[in-house]
Amino acid sequence: MSDPLVLFMPSGKRGRFARGTTVLEAARQLGVYVESVCGGRATCGRCQIEVQEGHFAKHKIVSSNDHISPKGAKEERYERVRGLPAGRRLSCSATIEGDLVVDVPQDVVINAQVVRKKASDRVIARNPAIRLCYVEVDEPDMHAPLGDLDRLRVALQRDWRYDRLDIDFALVGQVQAILRAGKWAVTAAIHKDRDDGPATIVALWPGLHNEAFGIACDIGSTTIAMHLVSLLSGRIAASAGAQNPQIRFGEDLMSRVSYVMMNPDGREAMTVAVRQAVNGLVDKVCAEAGAERTDILDGVFVGNPVMHHLFLGIDPTELGGAPFALAASGALAFKASEIGIAANPGARVYVLPCIAGHVGADAAAATLSEGPYRQDRMMLLVDVGTNAEIVLGNAARTVACSSPTGPAFEGAEISGGQRAAPGAIERVRIDPATLEPRFRIIGVEPWSDEPGFAEAMAAVGVTGICGSGIIEIIAGMYLAGIISEDGVIDGSLAARSPRIVENGRTFSYLLREDGPRIAVTQNDVRAIQLAKAALYAGVKLLMQKQGVSEVDTIRFAGAFGSFIDPKYAMVLGLIPDCDLAEVKAVGNAAGDGALMALLNRDHRREIEDTVRRIEKIETALEPDFQQLFVNAMALPNKADPFPKLASQVTLPPRKALAEGESGGRRGGRRR
């Protein structure tokens, strides 16, 4: 029998280990950061893990709690004395007895992933769906036998011009007590989303109540970002982010759909997980702002179609294959309590429309934020993630598609890859003469060749390489002549540099040797080529539909896009040729779009109308996609010229090596 396969989430790192190996030791061998300060004595409790049960089809793993050793004396003592959350194990004591998918809970990780989704500082005109209305209500009169609720309606019509007013049923029985507590003066929260729709009293306070909040939330496949916003001033009171706990069920979207298909309780488990994470963020932003949950009266949520469905409790199975049918594509509105969001009992939720089967509400929100449909110039908007969402257009016409890039850009499926966290290499430069690298890591300001790096690095260590670093090192290897335009590492360079090392039938580039060893293998290069080719082929399809050979401006959206260097992205062939000055990162554009829809209901109507006019392109049905994909495997591209890039960057002369050929003698010096 082969050794059990162990997959660690959310890092995606995996390996085979002999039965009886502790989970902590397996994590250390793979470079997965699991906190342990007691030396494996089961006293600190920092090494907690959770075993995920189910059939993980993508990884060919059936994971079960039966595949890990029962609790021993040390673990039972810790649980008895200190307490251990349900489902948690101590990885220093638990041993591997079969295939496992192991989740490292983020609440016990000190050096957790950096969730880099910040709100912009743009000014948004306010016209929210929630309005606070203070009124003084006439007291009861024997000669005018009108009920307290009806006299409240009369006062709101008199002072605020609300002719038609509904009221949440839960408030009906509270109206009399609130009116008397306020001595006939009250503040009503009125929800009115559409000009031609009803207005509803959703909350009521005695006296003057002068605060109302809303939440804008972007549920990404990797991270969730939330902003708490004053609906009265438009001020962002607090922001918070967290890793999406669904990662433990699958790194990419199709893995999660597969998990639902393979496990009867899969959909419910993922829905519960994401809603718990959202409620945890509500707690965080309220604590940061000193706000009460009961002051949250409105919420706007965006996400890709799979996240959209799972958050709403909808089975995403239909999105797993053609024709990729959405359960609902239009905007949705309902009470927050209906999906378990802990806010004011009368709080409302608005979910932006989805554009197509795999172009979701997050892409709609980014489109609202950046407004290609408001431009005279041809704008390309790209949100790079496990599934790239692409929008191309101007005021005349806008088209959109998605492209399955997979998790490689986020560090998964890369030998030294990891998600963005302190210690991850995020910037890389390679000297073309010496082939020596220098790099910068998250959490440390100096570069590796600058004074102060060693001292600053000692606090966080060097743990791996994240997405932006992966893009830069592959592009840098091409610029330095280490890899050909076809992505083959030139083994003949081993005679020139100890950085080029033999790795079976292929070669690797050694970025760092000491703790942990980080090298870029031929398989790593191939994984990035496949991911970037999928994205570029999608872009080219949209350009063909628009009848253009170039774009005027490019916007990178998303947390990952914010940290991509445009030059290296273009050298890699991730995006088409464009003036580098016109390529900009726009941060969490989906979150900005959610903010716009939260603070101004006119923006809700704007994006609803825009989505109806966007033309959706299904890449799987396009006959040219395969050839465009093949061309895009080359760096930057086999067919497309990059004159604007070449005017600013010295591109190497084209040379191609057949994979498996070294381009020179094997071996050379190694280290």
N, C-alpha and C positions, 0 to 999 in steps of 0.2 A: 504494500500500500504506500502511496506517495505521502509525503509530509502534508499536514493540513495547510490550506491557504488561508491567510489572515489579511483582511482588508481593514485599514484604519480610516475612519471618517472623522472630521471632514477633509483631511489632507488628501485622501485617495491613495495613499501609499500602501503597498501590499507586498507580501512575500510568503514563502513557505518555511515552516518551522517544525522541528521535531516535537512530537507529543511530549508533554511534560515541561515544555518551555514556558516560563511565566510570560504573561501578556506584557508586563513592563519590559522585560528583556527583549521581546520581539519589537516593541515600539522603539527601544533604543537602537537596535540594529538597523532599523529602517530610517532612523533620524526623525521619528515622530516625537514631538515634544509632549511628554507626560511628566507632570510635576511630581517629584518625590524628594522629600527633604529628610526622611528618617532612615535612608539606606535600606529600604525594603523590609523594615521591621513591623509594618502595618500599624504604625502609631500616629503618623501625621495625617493620613486620610486624603492627601493631595493627589493620589494616583488613581482616583476613581474612574471607572469606565462603565459603559453600558453595552451589553450584547444585544444586537438587533436580530430579531427572529423573522424568518421568511425566506422566500426564494428570490435571489437577486440574479435575474436571468443574464444581465449584461456581463457579470463577473463569473457566471457559472458556479455560484455559491449557494448552498442551502445552509443558512446560519441558524443556530439554535442554542438555547441555554444548556442543552444537554451536551454541547460540544465544549464546555468549559468545566473545570473541576468544581466539585461542591465546595461550599465554604468550609475552611479549616478552622482550627482553634484560634489562630491569630485574628482572622477576619471576624469570627463570631465574637471575640472579646471586644474588638473595636466597635462592632455594631451595638453590642450591649452597653458599652461605656459611653461612646460618643454619638452613636446613631448613624445609620447609613440609609439614604433615601431608597425607596422601593426601586428595585431593578438595578441598583448600582452594585459594583464589585470593586475590590481593591486589586489593581493589576499586579501589584507586587506579590500577591498571594495566589491569585487565580492562574491556573495553568491551562495550556491549549490542549484540547483532546479531540478536536475536529475542526472543520472549516468554520470560520467566524467572520462576521462583520462587526467591528468594534467601534463604538462611538466614544470620542473623548469629549465629555460635557464641557461646555465653555465656561460654566460657572465655577469650575475648579482650576481653570487655566489662567495663570497670571499673565503670561505673554500671549494673550489671545489675538485673534485676527484683528487687523486694523480695518474697521468698516469706514471706508472713505467716501461717504456720500453727504456732502455738505449742501446746505441751502444757498441759493444765490442771494445777492443783495438787490435784486431788481425791484422796482416800485410797481406794485400791482394796484390798479384802481379798485376800490372796494364796492361790491354790490352783493353781499353774501345772501345765502338763502335763509339765514337766521337773523332776526331783528329783535332787540329788546325794547319793549314798550312799557313805560311807566304810566299808570293811570290812577286816578282817584274815582272810586266807584260810589254812586249814590247809596246811602244806607237804606235798609228795608223800610217800606212805608205801608201801613195798613190800607191806605187808600189807593195804592198802586201795587197790587199783588203780583209782582214780577220776580221770578226766581233769581237767586244770587248770580248764577252763571249767566243768565240772560242780561242782567244789569251790567255784568262785566263785559259782555259783548257790545252792549249799547255804548259803554264808555270807550271801548277800543274803536268802535266805528266813529264816535264823535271826535276823538283826539287824534286817531291814526288812520282814519279813512278805510278801515277794513269792513267791507260790506258783507262778505261771506266768510264766516269763521267756523271752522270745525274745531274740535278739541279731542285730544287723546282720551279715550275712555278711562284710563287709569287716573286721570286728574279730576274727573267729574265728582267723585266722592271727597276730594280734598279741597275743593274751591271754597266752601263755607269756612272751614278752619283757617285757611290761608288769608282770606279776606279779613276775618276778625283779628288774626294775629298782626296784620298790617294796619289795623284800624282803618280799613276800607281803602288803603293805598297798596297797590301791588305792582310787581313787574312781571309781565308776561313775555315769554319767548315765543315768537311767531315764526313758523317755518312756511316759507312760500318760495318754491323753486322756480315755477314757471309763471309768467305773467297771466296766462289764461287758465292757470290751475288754482286749486283751492289753497287757502291759508289755514294753518292749523296751530292752535295753542299746544305747544309740546312741553312747556315747563312753566311753573308759576311760583313766585317768591313773595313773601310779605314785604312791604316797603320797597325801598329802592335797591335794586340789585344791579351792579354795574360791571359785571364781567361775564363774558361768554367766549369759550374757546372752541376751536375746531382742530382736527388732526388731518394732516396730509401724509399718506403712507404709500411708499413704493415697495411692493413685495417682489424682490428679485429672486431668482433661483438660487443665488449664493448668499445675498445679504438683504436685510430689510431695513429701510430707513424711514424715520418718522419725524415730523415737525409738529410741535404744538403752537398754534397760532391764535392770537387774539382776534376775534371776529369784529371787534369794535375799532381797533387801531390798525390792524394788519401786521402788527409786530410779531416776529417769530420769538416766542417766549422760551422755547427749549427745543433741542434736537437730540436724537439718539439713534443708534444703529445696533444691529445684532446680526449674527449669522443666522441664516435660515436653517432651522433644525431639520428640515426635510432632507438636507444633504446626506444624512445617515441612511436614507432610503434609496439614494441614487445621486450621483454627481451631476448628471445632466437631465434634461427634461424627459427624454425618451426612457431613461432608466427608471424614472419615477412612474411614468405611465405603465411601463412593464411591471413594476412592483405592484401596482394596483391590479393588473391583469392576473398576476401570479398568486396574489394573496387576498383572500376574501375580505379581510379587515383592513386592507392597505389604504383604501381611500379615506376611511374614517380616521385611521392613525395619523395620516399626513394632514388632514384637516384639523384635527385636535392639536397637532404639533405647531402648525403655523398660527392658529388662533391664540394659543398660549404664548407664543413669542410676541405676537402683536399686543396682547394684554400686558406682557412684561414691559414692553416699550412704553405703553401708556403710563404704567407706574413710574418708569424712569423719567419721562418728560414732565409728569405732574410733580414729582419730587424736586426736579431741577428748578421748575418754575414756581414752586410753592402754590400750585393750583389744586383744586379739588376735581375729582373725576366727574362729580355732578355738574360741573361747569362746562363739560365737554358736550356740545349740542349738535355738532355736525362733523362729518368725516368724509374724506375723499380717498379712495383706494385705487391704485393702478397696479398692473402686473402683466406678465406675459400670459398667453391663453391657458397654459397648464397651471400656473400659479393662480390665475383668476378663478379657474374652475375648482381647484382644491381648496382655496380660501372660502369659496362660497358653498363648499360641500357638494360639488357636482362631480360625478365620475368623469375623468378625462380620457377614458378609453377610446372614444371616437376620434380623438386627436392623434392617436397612435398610428393611423393609417389613412390612406386616401378614402374619401375626399376631405379628410381633416375637418369634420363638421363640428362647429361650435354649438354648445347647448344654447347659448344666447350671445349674440354679437352686439346688440344695442346697449345703450346706457341702462343701468339698473339703479333703482332707488328703493330703500326700505328702512326699517328701524334697526339701529345698531344692536338692540337686544336680540333680534332674530338670528344673528350670527354669533352671539355670545360675546360681543364687545362690551366691556364694562365701562359704561359712561353714564350720563344722565339717562334715566329710563325712557325719556322721550327723544333721545338723540337720533338723528337721521344719518344715513350713509348714502353716498353717491359713488357709483363705480363707472368710470369712463368706458366708452364703447371699445370693442376690439375691432381691428381693421380687417383681419383675415384669420384663417385657421392657425397660423403660427406667427402672426403679427398682432400683438396684443394691445391691451389698454395702456401699457407702458410706452409702446411706440406711438400710440395716439397722443399720450400726454407729452412726449418729447416733441412730437410734431406741433402740438399746440404751443409749446414753449419756444421753439426755434422758428416756426412759421415759414417753412419753404413755400407754402401756398400763398404767402404774403409777399414773396420776392419777385423781382423782375429777372434776377440771375438764377442760373441753374444750381440749386443747392443739393448736396449729398449729405444726408443725415444717417449716421451709422451708430448703432448701439452694439458694441462688441461684448458678447458673453458666450455662454454655452450654446446659445442659439442667437445668431446675429440677426437683428431686425434692421432693415434698410429701407429708407424713404428717399426718393429722388424727385425733385420737381421745382416748379415755380408757379407764378400766378395763373399761368395758362393751363397747366396739367401736372398732376402729381401721381406717381406710381410707387408701389411698395411691394416688398417680398421679404421672406426670411431665408436664412441659409444655415444649415446645421454645422457650426464650427466645432462643436464638442468642447470638452473641458480643458483642452491643452493650454489655451491662453491663460487659464487660471491656475496652472501648475500641475494639474492632474495629468497622468500618462506621460510625464516628463521625469527622467530618472532622478534629478535633483530638485524637482519642482515642488512648490508649496504655495499656499495662498498668502496674500499680503499680511505679514505680521512682523513685529520687531525681530530683526536678525535676517530677514529675507533680502537677498540681493535684488535691487530694483533698477540700478543703472550700471551699464558695462561699457567700457571703451577698450579697444584692442589696438595696439601699436602695429601698423602694417609692416614695419621694418623688423622688429624683434618678436612680434606675435605675443608680447607680454600684455596681460590684461590689467586694468585697474577698475575698481567697482565701488559702488556706494550701497549701503544697506539701510533699510527702514529703521529709524530710531537713532541714527548716527549721522551727523552732518558732514564731517570730513570724508573725502574719498580715501580709498585704501592706501594710496601713495602719499597722503598728506599728513603733516604733523598732527598728533592727537588722535589718529584713527585707532591705534592699538588700545589706548586707554579707554576710549569711548566704546569700542567694540567689546571689550571685556565684560561690560555690564549686560549685554544682550546676546553676544556670540554671533556666529554666522551659521544660519540654520538651513539655508536652501536658496532657491532662486524663484521669484514670483513672476507673474505674467509680463510686466513691463521689462524686466530684466531679460526674460527669455527672448522677447522680440529684439532687444538691442544686441544680445550676444550673437544670435543667428545672423542678423543684418551685419553686425561688425565682423563676423567670420567671413561673410561674403566680400565685404569691402577690403578685408586684409588678404584675400585670396586663399583663405583656408578651405572654403567650400566653393565648388563650381556653381554655375548658374542652375544646374540640375540638382544642387544640394548635396553633392557627394564630397565628403571630407577627403582632402588630398593627402594621402599617406606619405608622399615623397617629402613633405615638409618636416617629417620626423627627424630628418638629417639636419634640419636647421634649428629646430626648437624642441626642447623636452616637453612642451605643451601638447604636442601631437603624439598620442600614445596608441599602440595597437590594441584592438579590442576584438579578438577573434578574427573574423574575415574582414572587418572594417576598422575604422579608426575613430578616436574621440579627441575632443579638445579639453584639456585639463584647465579648469578655471581656478580651482583651489584644491590643495592637497590635504591641508591639515584640518581636521575636526569640524564638520564632516567633509569627506572628499566630494567635490562637486565637479562633474565633468559633463560635457555635452556630447552625447553619443549620436551615432548615425540614425538610430531609431528616434531620438529626440528631434533631430532635424526633419525627419520624415513626418512626424506628428504635427509639427508646426507648418510644414508645407501643405499638408492635407487641410488643416484648419484655415490657413490663409487663402488657399485656392478656392475653398467653398465660399468664403466671403467675397472674394474678388469676382468669382464667376457670377454670383448674385448681382453684384454692382453692374457688371458688364451687361447682363440681361436687361436691367432697368435702363441703362444707357441706350441699348438697342431700341427698346420700346419708345424712348424719348427721341430717338433719331439724332443723338449727339455723340461726338467722338471725344469730348472732354467735358469736365464739370468746372464751374466757376469758383465754387467754394465748398469746403468739406467741414462738417462738424462731427466730432467724436463725442458721443453721449455715454453716460454711465460712469460708474466709479472706476472701472478699469480704463475706459477711454480717457479719463482725466489725467492719467499718468503715462500714457503712451507718448513717446517723442515722435512728432509727425515725420521728421526726416527718416528715422529708422523704420517707421511703419511703411513709408513709401519705398525705401530701399528693399525691404522684405517683399513688397508687392501686395501689401494688405489693402491698399487703397490705390486708385488710379492717379496718373500724373496730374499735378496741379501746382500752382504757385504755392510754395511752402508758407508764405505769409498769409495765405487764404485757408490754411488748415488749422483749425482751433479745437481745443477741448472745451466743452460746454458743461462739464460736471454732470451732476445728476439731473439731466434735463427732464426725465420722467417725473422726478420729485417736484421740479419747478412747475411742470404742467399741472400736477396735482394741486399745488399751492394756488395756481391761477384759478382752477375750477372751484377751489374751496372759498376763495375770497371774492369771486365774482361769478355769479350764476350766468352772466352773459357769455362767459367763456365756455360754459357747459353746452350752450346752444351752438356756439361757434364750432366746437370740435365735433359735435354730433352731426352738424351739416357737412363739415369737412370730410369726415370719415365716409359719409355716403358718396362723396365725389372722388375719393381716392381709388385708383384702379389697382386691383390686387393681381399680382403675377405669381403663379405657382411654379416654382423652379423645376419640380419633378416632372412637369408636363411639357417643359420647353425642350425641343429637339437640340438646340444649340448648347444647352448647359454642359453636357459632357465634354465637348471640345473646348469650351471656355475654361472648364475646370482643368483639363490637361494642360492648356497653355499657361494657366495661372500657377501650376506647380513649380515653374521655373522662377528664378529670382532675377529681376523683379517680375518678368513675364516673358514667355517665349515669343509672343506675337506683338505685343503692344510696346511701342517706343515710349521712353520717359524723357523727352527733351528738356522739360522744365526742371526735373530733378537733376539731370546731367549737367545743367548749367550751374548748379550749386554744389553738387557732390561729384567727386571723381569716382565713377563706376569702373570696376575692373573690366578688362577685355573679356569677352565671352569665351569660355572653354567648358567643355562637357566631358565628364568621366562616366563610364558605365559603372553602375553600382556593383561593388565587389572588387573593382580595380582600384589599386592604391594610387596610381599615377606615379609610382616610383617604387623604390625598394621598400620592403617591410622593415619594421623594427626601428632602428635608430636609437638614440638615447631615450630613456624613459625615466620618469620620476613619479 
